[in-house]
Amino acid sequence: MPCQIMDYKEKNGHASGYNYYRMGMTDAGFQSAAKELIEFVVKYYSNLSEIHASPSVEPGYMKPLLPASAPEEPDKWDELFRDFDQIVMAGLTHWQSSRFFAFFPAGTSYPSILADILIDCCSCIGFSWTSSPACTELEPIVLDWLAKAIGLPKIFIYDGKGPGCGVIQGSASEATIMTLLAARTKTLRKLEVKYPGQSQHMLLSKLVAYTSEYSHSSVERACLVAMVKLNKVLVDENIAMRGAALKAAMDKDRKDGMIPFYVCATLGTTDCASFDNIAEIGQVCDDEVWLHVDAAYAGGSFICPEYRHFMEGVEMVTSFNFNPSKSLMVNFDFSALWVKNSVDLINSFKVDPVFLRHDNQATTIDYRHWQLPLGRRFRSLKLWFVMRIFGLENMRKRIREDAQHAKTFEKLVRTDDRFEICFPVHLGLVCFRLVLAGECDNEKINKINQDLLNRIVDSKDIYIVGSRVRQRFHLRLVTGSVGCDEKAVKFAWKTIQRHACSVLRENK
């Protein structure tokens, strides 16, 4: 039966059903402040082309501008908002600015922002079905929508039955930790049966996880948390982990008495947007080895059929993760993780105190067993709003536009023989560097490019970052911010060329 929202005064004859002094605002005060905030948001987004991406502040700038202690008596909203505008905004990095090209995008959109307002309004903590039925039931529905949209195999689709299913994590790093710990638990339980005389500590010391030498640092951190050895596999000329190299590493470890149990393959590395060959890797991983795919950046592009060749072999993986909060206009925090068998997660993390039990837990999902925290926000509402308001075709259009902006920048770089493109341009990442005619000293070229990067960042004209692959330092330009368009890309290129001239003059 639909919930009827009725003015409390109409029902009960007095001003409010809650103590607004404790809440800090009257209803009218909240309405006025909210209107001002929405106007601020609209103005902010309409002026992204005029906002510098990185702030001009020094570390510790904020402390002398704020009181040493919290106020004893309430401040006025106007005073608070003035301080936000003058103090907080002064030190904010504007990820949506047309001049921000540094990191993979922080997705956002009006529908996602509106959903976040409702999430905070309802403020439910949906750790189980009974704690909020709608919060639980919407999540597998929209994650099924998303799985179908990117072309995941049917085995990952819940469809009210499972055992395959999706779950929202806070980040791809959390998804890696979750799957690694689940794989560890699953493997240890099998080994305890196979080797009943061995202690769990001894068995744990033999476990080995594998990943590319250029995978995200979160894989290494997950292994530190799980207290297992990590073997970084060498990559091929395309900076991709291949089946043969993985098999060689596993065979050596097995010969040394170690036990391979987990592999993390990457689709869209941070350094250069390279893609591990999961078709080959899947052939190497047998039933004893959990194969996880971290597609944090590239996964959103798979809503476009022309990019799905990068996920060839996905039917062989155990779990798959990507961040709609990067490329699909959903606000952080939102990372989608799918597993072929949700029992693997539940068996690894299920703790069932009496106060959390309920009559329907045998027939419903309790996501508290699928994540590290107990509490969880109603994050599926954000994806639901975005998919319904935009539709898949407009989401595809956004992916393609970001990729086209990167291609535009690539073409500009190729017109200047002082620069080179370092890796094939995939999606919205372009890796490039300044070169010197006839210069073969790699360290000198690295130093010049580091100098170029420092000048660009110090100028505040645009914000980019660098990286290093095989001892070669390069600059990265990433498209995908809300403010990014062809004009912004051309401005970035002119800025880079201008600073390159200064660097080259000093290094003649």
Order of alpha helices (4+ residues) and beta strands (2+ residues): alpha-alpha-alpha-alpha-alpha-alpha-beta-alpha-alpha-beta-alpha-beta-alpha-beta-alpha-beta-beta-alpha-beta-alpha-alpha-beta-beta-alpha-beta-beta-alpha
